[in-house]
């Protein structure tokens, strides 16, 4: 476990973040990092926009487009939550408010917002 921790500390945060991108596995990320010298999702998206990704072994135009779409999806959905996660949080906050302010009425209505 110590060796793993050491490797994770040596790895740039952007490389670890790339692991969350659908369609990018450890082999492709290794190529992106070591051969292309790309260390962040932003740099990778820029490389896709310039069609540089398709020039490397294991990456074609189709893979490049897939990676580009996956990055766009990832970036567009940052800060969003699954309903099941938001629901659990909202119900816990609702319960806490009702306990702290007895005699007052609280109801969850509309969309769950990040105002708590």
Secondary structure, DSSP 8 states (H G I E B T S, - for coil): -HHHHHHHHHS-HHHHHHTTSTT--HHHHHHHHHTS---SHHHHHHHHHTT-GGGSTT--HHHHHHHHHHHHHHHHTTT---HHHHHHHHHHHHHHHHHHTTTS-----SS--TT-
